[in-house]
């Protein structure tokens, strides 16, 4: 096919497969190659945060299991620690620090330690409490230079026994 010259520009005929070269071929591949590393870093961040949140929930659930055990069976440090460790399938959860039995009085800021049997500010006798804790060392999937990881995930619960 021949080009028709109109004025100073060349126009190709209708149906012609030849024409000016398009120099934009391959730009989508280049843009994709530039975007993929950024998207992979974002994906790894989302996976890492999700994994850490899952492990944190497992630590909280373990403390809750220890609390339920203490509510049903009283202060039994070995039994409470076993309930904490065996509550979830997550490996590495420990009852750290060990379950602690103490006496105290309820206050607006929490439980204030007091001698067992002594009266509280409201006139009621102090109660017996158990503090149950759990910890899990969180390891990252990939090393992240400059970030303060790994971290230790912890949870704590205090229950009144009487």
Number of C-alpha atoms within 10 A of each C-alpha: 10 9 13 11 10 8 7 6 9 12 14 16 13 7 7 10 9 11 11 9 7 6 7 7 9 9 10 10 10 10 10 11 11 11 11 11 11 10 11 11 11 12 12 13 14 12 13 16 13 12 16 17 13 12 19 19 14 21 29 20 17 31 31 22 22 29 26 16 19 25 16 10 12 18 19 15 18 12 16 27 26 17 21 30 23 16 18 14 10 14 11 12 23 21 27 16 13 15 25 14 18 15 20 22 22 16 12 6 6 10 15 13 16 18 15 14 13 15 15 17 11 10 8 11 17 23 22 20 22 23 20 28 27 27 23 21 16 16 14 14 12 9 10 10 7 6 7 7 13 13 12 11 19 18 20 19 15 18 15 19 16 9
